[in-house]
Amino acid sequence: MENYSSLKISQLAEEDRPREKLLLKGKSALTDAELIAILIGSGTPSVSAVDLSRHILASVNHDLASLARLSIQDLKKFKGIGEAKAISIVSAMELGRRRKENEPQRKVKIGSSRDIYELMKPDLLDEHVEHFYLVLLSRSNQVIKKHLISSGGTAGTVVDAKIIFKIALEHLAQSVILVHNHPSGSLTPSEQDKRLTDRLVRIGRDMDLPVLDHVIFTDSGYFSFADEGIL
């Protein structure tokens, strides 16, 4: 049997070429479409796996972040993508997200709202429901810990002030920053967001444990209460 190393890429069927290309040239030589083609394995009688992958990528403007937001049902709308292939794509995107999340973390020092936004990307990017996080800081504004307080639906989540300050005290935090995401993409704080922020700021002030900011996270940007002068 002739092995892969003795074959030329042009001798293979198109849907097999990405695998051969990876073996001959390494994974970095493959395009996004070719990598996805390896995941799905095969196309349809009329469309190769590579062309099907190109079609999927074109639907999200070749943006992998947008691809990561597609659900299994979204992917199954493409002709040639059944449940098994959709699961393969979703699983691969989730592995990529977890790898980024689990990379060794250096001690991060917070100097601006942008630092908070970048810090929370591994946790909140591509999320479809709302999550509320507490970021605990040392006296020098280094991150002690990111703590998930609650998660809920697409329109809101429940936050208990007692839990927030209990966690902060247990970790000997000197200050805290509040972060929650808006799955809708809206950067406008709701009246509930404003009331909650005002309440937690007042409690923190009384406890000598200041709330430095409340950041609303979306995939395309963020809103900072501190930057806007309404903290």
URWODA-V512237 format. One record per residue. PHI is phi in whole degrees, 0 to 359 (999 if undefined). Layout:
PHI
PHI
This chain:
999
284
269
302
294
264
263
266
302
294
278
262
299
303
289
267
297
302
296
295
297
297
293
278
242
96
296
291
279
275
282
302
296
292
295
294
299
296
297
275
84
209
259
239
303
254
226
288
299
294
294
296
294
298
296
297
296
298
292
245
56
59
256
294
296
290
298
296
275
287
273
301
295
299
291
291
287
278
298
104
251
267
298
298
291
298
297
298
293
300
295
296
294
291
299
298
295
292
298
297
294
265
298
308
262
284
294
269
254
269
239
198
295
298
298
294
301
294
300
269
305
299
268
244
295
73
282
259
237
277
233
242
245
245
257
264
240
276
298
267
67
277
287
276
192
257
235
284
275
197
217
208
275
277
245
170
212
270
234
253
300
298
294
303
282
296
296
299
291
298
263
56
292
263
199
222
231
265
219
216
258
248
302
291
91
288
262
267
293
282
298
296
301
292
295
297
299
300
295
291
296
294
296
299
296
294
266
58
225
294
269
281
194
229
251
265
259
227
296
253
167
209
236
246
298
293
298
274
72
241
277
